[in-house]
Every structure is written in C-alpha cells, then in structure tokens.
Amino acid sequence: MTIDDLLAASARIDAGESPRAVLEGSLLARQIGQDASARRFSQWGLSTVVDENTGTPVISPELFAELHRLAGLDATWPVGNAGLIHVYGYLLSTVSTPYGLKRDRWVNGDVARALGLEASVFTPWFGPASATTPLHRLAVALSPIFDSPDQAPGVEFVMHESSDRIVATTVLVRHPGSGYSALLYAVDGKLLTAFPFEITAASISSLQAEPPSLRYNAVVDAPRQPLDKRRVLIDATSDPE
C-alpha cells in the first residue's frame, strides 16, 4: 500500500462505494485482523466519531460498521473503539476539520517525529507488510510514556483531570532534537489518541482555562462523569520560582 492507494480507497468510500467492497483483501483489512487476533484493541478506550470541533462525523456509519466488523468488535454508532477509529478510521477519513484532515497526523509524520521515531512509523506501509501494524506501533510508543511519564524523554507537561471514578491523562511531549511536539491522551489507563500540538505557555494555559472535562472525543459511561478535579504532575515549561 502507498499513500496513493489510501487516498484512492478513501475517495471510493466517500463516493458511496461499499466500504466492505473497497477494503476486502486490502492491507488495512489484514492489519485490523492482525490487531484483532492479538487483542490489541483492548488497550484502547471508547471514542465518538462526531468531531468535537465540527459537530459532524469524521467517517460514515457504513465505514464505522465495517471497521468494527473487521475488528470483531461490537459497537453502536457513533461510539466505538478509539484505536480503531483514531488510527484506521482517521486514515480513511475525508472530512475537513479546523486542523486539517484527520489522517495528516499519521501521514505527515509529525507525531512520530515528536516521539523521536521515523516519520512514517504510524502509516500502514511502514516496514514489511506482515511485521506489525500502525495501531501496534503507536501503542508500543505511547504506553511506556503513560506508565512512567517522569522517566520518558521529552515529556514537558502531565495533567490529570478526574472524578471519583475516572482519571483522564494529558501528556505533552517534545523531541529535544527536532522540536516537534505532540499531545497524548488516555482515559483510565486506556489509550485514546495522539496528535501534533505546539507547546507554549499560552497553549498550556488554554488547556487549564476550562473546567476539567473529557477531551478529544473520549467517551465513558455516565456514572463516571463529570470530571471535577485537576492536578498538574509535571510542568517543565513553567518558570522556576
């Protein structure tokens, strides 16, 4: 698979062709199957496909259903597995947002560079086709950072927003060599997403300006809402006293 193949598949689905017909036998379908066999989707939380910035779905109900069928996961539109949606769904999304296309975070390599990795590491076509998957490579990169952010290189900010029953974690990381930076997000120990994020005093202040809340299209069951507490664990960007 190449970027041209991905764009062609996205265009066919966007034009109304059946996602099952388009994805049948494709590298994406095989990779989703690999992830399902290895139970990798269990590392991820829940997400809605309705973008919080635009208020519109980033993929169609038909594509949503097909991706979850390929993954062997039950889901009820518009809430599904965050890894499946944020990796494979975003790669196939053609919906514009204020920050560009959802696939850009994986295709342009900015998140990978922020983590000190090869630019194409989170694309489907990275390395031997049968070796690993973009979902697996992303989880391998993110999990150690959430497990021990104080020991992970490049971490500049860590914030917990919580209720009595749930903790949502925001991590900001910047590669010291390249200067690329990204925001990583997890909810209750489950991975949710990652995307390019410019780390500045203003951007960090903006993160803390609103009341604690679930972010980035994350979904949890109602009894664990609302988030009402915030704690900053690491802020390497603040001025020393």
N, C-alpha and C positions, 0 to 999 in steps of 0.2 A: 504493500500500500504506500502511496505517496500523498502529498498534500492535494494534488490534483484529483486523485481518486476520492479523497474525503470530501472535497468540495463538490464533486460530481454526484456522490451519494446524497449529500445534503440537499443539493438542488433538485434531485429527482423526488425526494421525500417532500420537499417544500412545494413541488409542483402537483402533489396529490397522489404520487405513486405509492403503493403499499409498502410501508417500512419493512414488512416481512420479506417481500419480494426483493427489495433493494439490498437488505443485509444478509440474505441467505447465502451461506458459503463464504462470507467476507471475513477479512482478518478481524474486524471488530467483533463479529459474532463469535469467532473462535476464541478471542481473548476474553470476552464476557463469560464464555463457557469454562475457560480455564479458571477464572476467578471464582465462579460458582462451585466448581469441583473442589477448589482449595478452601472454600468457605470464607473467602476474603471480604465479602460484603458485610459480614458480621462485625467488622471493625468500624463500620460507619453508622452514623445516626440517621435521622429522618430529615427530609427537606421537602419543601413545596417547590413546584416548578413555576409558580407565579412569582415573578421577579419583584422584589420589594421596591425597586426604583421606578419601574414602569407600570406595575399592577397588571401585567399581562403574562401569559405563559411563555416560557422560552423554548418549549418543544410542544408538539401537538399531542392530544390524547392518544392517537394511534401509535406514535413513536414511543410515548411513555409506556403504553401497554406492551409493545413489542420488546423493549429493552428489559422490562421486568419478566416477561415470558422467557427470554433468553437466559436471564439470570436465575430463573426458577424461584422468583420471589413474588409473594402476594403483595399487592399494593392497590390502593384506592385513589384514583385521581382526585386532587393533584399532588398528594403526598406520597413520596416513595423513598427509596434508599438514596442517601446523599452521595455515596461514592458512585453509584450507577448514574445518577443524574448529573453530578458535577464533573465527572470525567467523560463518560461516553455520551451522555445527553448533550453536554456543552459542546463536545467536538462536532456534533451533528446539528447544532442549533444555528439558525439563520436569522434570529431575531436581534435587532439592534438594541443596545442599551446606552445610557449616558456614558458608559465606559468602553464602548465598542462591542464587538462580538464576544460571546462567552468563550468561544474556543481560543481566542487570542492568548489567554494566559498560559495555555499549554503549547500552542504552535509557535508563538514568538520567543519562547524560552526565558521570559523574564522571571518567572517563579523559580525555574531551575537554576538560573544564574544567582538569584538571591540566596539559594541554598548551597551554592558552591559546586553545582553539578553541571554536566554537559547540557547545552541549551536544548537539545532535542529529547532529553531523557523521559519526558512525560508525554511524548507523542506515540501513537500506535506503531510507527515504523522504526522506532529506535532499536538497534541491535538485531540479532537473529529473531525471526518472527515467532519461533516456538519457545524462546527462552523465558521471558517474563512478560508482564502486561503493564500498561501505563498506570492502572489502579494499584498494582502491587508495588511498582517502583515509587509511587507517590506515598503510599503508606509506610514503606521502609524508610523514606526520607523524613516523614513527619512524626512518626511515633516516638522515636528517641527524644525529639525536641520537647514534646508534651510530657514525656516521662521524667525528664531531668532538664528543664529549661535553664537552670542556673549553671549547668555544665555544657550546654550546647553552644558552639561557637557562633558569634554573630547575633545572639539574642539581645535586644535592646529594651524590650518592654514586655511585661506579662501582667495581665489583668484577669481577675476572677469576678464574674457577675453571678449572683446566686440567689436562690430561695432556700428554704429549709430542706428541700428535697433534690436540688439540682445545682450543678456548677457549670457555667459556660466560661471557657478559657480563650482569651485573645492573646496571641503571641506575635510580636513584631520582630523580624529578623532582617539583618542587613549583612551582605557579604563584604568583609572589610577590603578586599582587593578590587572588586568590580564596582562597588557602590550600589548594586541592585538590591532592592528590598521588597519584602512581602509580608502580608498578614496571613496568619494561620489561625484556624478556629476549630474548636472541639467542644462538644457538649456532653457532660457526664462521662468523660473518658472515651467517647466515640468521636472519630474524626468527622469533620463536617465539610471544610473547604480550605482553599488557599488561593490567593490572588496577589498581583503586584500592588504595592502600597508605598507611597512616599512617606518616609518617616521624618517628621518635623515636629517642633514644639506645638505648632498650630494643629497638625493632624492628630496628635495625641490628645491635645485639649478637646478637640472635637469629639473624640471617642468617649470622653468623660463628661461632655456637656449635657447629654440627655440622661434621663433616669435609666438605671440598669434594665436591660431587656435582652431577649433573644435577638440575634442578628443573623444576617446573611442567609435568609430563607430557612433557617433551622426551625424544626417543629418538635414539640414534646407534648405529652398528654396534659390536659388542663389542670389536674390536681397539683402538678409541679410548678405551675405559674401562680402569680407573676414573680419575676426576679425583683428583689428589693434591696439587695446588698451589693457593694462593690469593694474590692480590695486590690490594690496595685502591689504586686510582689516584686517586680523588677522595673526600674525606670532609669536606665543608663543614660538617658538623654537629658535628665534634669540637671540643673546647675548645682554644684556642690555647695553646701552651706558654709 
